[in-house]
Each structure stands twice: as C-alpha cells, then as structure tokens.
Amino acid sequence: MDFWQIITFLAMFLGLLSLLPEVMKALKTHHLRDVSWGMLALLLACSSTWTVYGLLSQKYAVALDSLFNICMELTLMYLKRAYEKGKHPVQNRFTIPSTTANSRVNNRGMASALSKN
C-alpha cells in the first residue's frame, strides 16, 4: 500500500464519521434547529453525485463511502422533519444517558438525588 492509498482511505474513513456527531447530538437534544434544510439538501446532492461517479468509474470504495453519507443525511432529514412537527421518533427506542453531578436516573427512569456521604 503506497502513501496515496493510505491518504485515500484515511479521507474516506473521516468522511464516514463526519456526520455521526450531528446525528448523535440530534438524538440527544431532540432538535435540529441549527441545521438548515439547504445544507442537508446540498450534502445529499453532493453525496449522490459522488455515488454516481463511484459506480460509473468502478471506484466502489467511493460509492460505498457516499452511500453511507447518504444514509446519515437522510437520517438527519428524517429527524429534522419529525422534531419540527413536535414528534420524537426515537425517544423511547434510543436513549443517550446524560448524567450530572447532582442527579442520576434509576432503573425506573426516575431522577433521584445522589447522596453525599
């Protein structure tokens, strides 16, 4: 494996992870007010174009990377639409624990104070 192949795979791996923090933040905060529809549409168009390029030029790694990005972008679009309508589509199915120094959640989902001994 030469230098350019290593750079290519590193760039693709980082591209795969690029939208993951935004999806995780959306699932935690239950809003995407900071993300515009225009940005999501442009990202989707860009990833779609790269997918077509990867398939037509038989560079399947590029196509696979772009398909993963399309999945992330569609997930963000779905969550943004659902949250704008006041729905929380994954609230009961997926929770990201958030702990603070003064409270914790017990096994019934109810907050209780930590005892200070």
Secondary structure, DSSP 4 states (H G I P E B T S, - for coil): --HHHHHHHHHHHHHHHTTHHHHHHHHHHS--TTS-HHHHHHHHHHHHHHHHHHHHTT-HHHHHHHHHHHHHHHHHHHHHHHHHTT--TTTTT-------SSEEE-TTS-EEEPP--
